[in-house]
Amino acid sequence: MAREDRRDRERQPREREESELVEKLVGINRVAKVVKGGRRFGFAALVVVGDGKGRVGHGAGKAREVPEAIRKATEQAKRNMVKVPLRENRTLHHDANGHFGAGRVVLRTAAAGTGIIAGGPMRAVFEALGVQDVVAKSLGTSNPHNMIKATFDALSGTVSPRAVANRRGKKVADILGRRDGEAAAAKEA
């Protein structure tokens, strides 16, 4: 009996955490397989999942039924979640470029109030991630799979100033170029 109680306690936080996740269905494809008796239809789903606080993942699932394909894609997206550092919990720290296959994307930071200026699949990634201000441009293919993977490639390359400072053994102010002497000189000029 004690073992079952412990399992229930371990499961509860995970269930609560998963209920807070934002799921965005990016697209569903219907594919037909021609067999002796006619056609067999299957479905492929592409899903983006995020917590709205800097974690996001994507997944693809295939099945004979639409709900099953979506469930598979959602489970894969939850397994593949990555942490992305955000500035002020609203935008990226710096501009980034990403590519996957023929898909290329450019992500740019934006001032407060700009909103999410991005198309289709990239918009779903940013909404699930919790980004409020970003400008993104897709170059090359418009294939949703490649666009999402290129976006994740760009996001995986973003680092926070704190992480750069730790890696170099410096202070964040040194990395950002803010020094007392330069500030005083700027005021005098």
N, C-alpha and C positions, 0 to 999 in steps of 0.2 A: 504493500500500500504506500509506503514512504517513497518508493522509487517512482510510482505514478505521479505523486504530488510534485516531486522534484521536476519531472518531465513537463508537467503542466506549467510550473513556474518558469522554466526555461523557454517554453514556447510562447508565452504571453507577450513578452517584449517584442519578439520578432513579428508576431501577428500585428501588433499595434504599429510597428515601424512600417510594415508592408501596406497597411491601410492608408498611411499618409502619402504614399507614392502617387505621382501623377502619371497616368498612362495615356499616351497619345498614339492613336492608330494612324500611321502614315499612309498606308496603302494596302489594297488587297488585289491580287491578280488571280484570274481564273485561267487555269491551264487545262487543255484537253488532251487525253491520250487516246489514240484511235486503236481499238481492239476489234476482234472478230465480230462482235455483236453490235458495234457502233462506237460511241465515244464515252470515255470515262472522264468525269470532271474532277479536278482537284483545285485546291485553293492555297495560295501563298500569301502570308500576311507579314507586314513590316511594322514593328512597334517600337516606340521610344518611351522609356520609363525614367522618371527622375523624382527627387524629393523636393525640388524647388529651393534647395539650400546649397547647391554646389555639387550634387552627385547626379550622374545621368548614365544611362546605358541604352543599348539598342539590341534588337534581336529579330530574327526572321524565323518563321515557322511554316511548315507545309502539312496539309492534311486533306482528307476528303470532304470535311465539313468546315465551314467558316469559323464557328466558335472554337473548335479544336485547334485550328491553325493560329488563331489569335492567342489562345492559352499557351501554346508552345512558344510563340514569339515572345510573349510577356515573360515567361519563365526564363528564357535565354537572356532577355534584356536585364532582368534582375540579377542574373549571375555575372553579367559583363559590365556592371556599373563601375564608373571611374569617378574620382574626386577631381574637381576643377577649381582652382583658386579664383575667387571673385574679388573685385575691388568694391568696397562699400556694399557688398551683397547686391550689386545692381549691374555691374559691367565687368568686362575683362580687364586685366592689368595692362596688357599691351596688344598691339596688332599681331595677327598670326596668319600664316598661309598654310593650307593643307591640300593634299592631293591623294587620290586613290583611283587607280585606273585612268580613265579619261576625265574624271571629275576633279576640278580644282576649285577651291574656295578661298576667299579673302575675308577675314574677320577683323573688324576695326572697333576700337573702343568708342564710346559715344558719351556726350554730355548728358546730365540728368534731364529727363523729360523727352528725350529723343524717341524712345520706344524701340520695339524690335522691328528693324527694317531688314527683312530677310524673306526669302521665298520658300514656299511649301515645306519640304522636309527639314530644312534648316530652322525654320520658325518653330517647328515641333520640338526640336532639340533644345532651343533656347528657352522655350516656355517650360519644358520639363526641368531644365537646369536651374531656373529661377533668375535668369538674366532679364533685366528690364530695359536696358539701353544698350543697343549694339547695332552696327551697320554691317551687313554681310552681303557678299556678291558671289554668285556661282558662275564660274567660267568653265566652258567645256560642256560636258554631258548634263542632261537634265534627268538622268536615271536616278530615282530616289535612293537606291541602295548605295550607289557610288557617291552621291552627294552627302549622305549621312556619314559614310565611312571617311570621306575627305574632311568633313566637319570634325569628326572625332580625332582625326590625325592632327588637325590644327589645334584643337583643344588640349590634346595630350602634350603639345609643345609649350603650352603656357605655364609660366612659373611666377610665383609671387616675389616681390622684392625681398621679403623676409627669407625665403628659401635661397635666393641668390646670395644674400648677405651671409647666411649660415655656411653656405658652401665655400665662399671666399674668405671667411673669417673676418668679416668687416661689419660695420654698423649699417642699418637701413639708410640712414641719412647720407652715408658715403656713397651708397649705390645710387640713390636718387639724385645726388649732386647738390643737396641742400646743405650749405655750410653757413655758419654765422658771418664769416668774412664776406662771402659773396652776397648775402642778404644786405649787409650794411653798405656795401659798395653799390648795390642796385638802388638803395634808398637815396644815396647822395647824388646819383646821376640823374 
